[in-house]
Amino acid sequence: MFITTNDGKIINLDHVVSAEEPRSGGGFSVMFADGRKERLLLPVSDLDALCGAIVPAPPGFMVFEICIPSVAKAADGLVCLDPKPIVAFRVPVAADRPVPITADGPASSSSGWTYAVRGPEGPWVGPDGDYERAADFKAACERELADAVARHAKRAA
């Protein structure tokens, strides 16, 4: 897997041994497998991609990703990505659940994105429950967006 730094470098995560935040200045001090140490301008969210073990996914696992917009952009509606096969899971040290990885990269759970995972024989498992179909998970996200819009309208009144 690759990530891009804020200054335009592309880093192969297979070559990173460790990363630490320096006491002063920006970026992170990154140690590479060849012993080289370099300060890179990485956003904290990308640094998370450096953490945890990556294990192959058993055949048949899928992920369905949805972006729930902010209330200000609610009229745009949900952004839904077609279910994609999971090729691996990243198991972070300090997380509740593994992060599914597709051929396009890891599923996101930031900036409004959420996802549900389906095993070869089971329902879709999302952050707030189980769903029989991807459409059920999408409907739950639509209800969440509608509830947020209604709460926002009440506060504005």
Buried (B, 14 or more C-beta within 10 A) or exposed (E): BEBEBEEEEEBEEEEBEEBEEEEEEEBBBBBBEEEEEEEBEBEEEBBBBBBBEBEEBEEEBBBBBBBBBEBEEBEEEBEBBEBBEBBBBBBBEEEEEBBBBBEEEBBBBEEBBBBBBBBEEEBBBBEEEEBEEBEBBBEBBBEBBEEBEEEBEEEEE
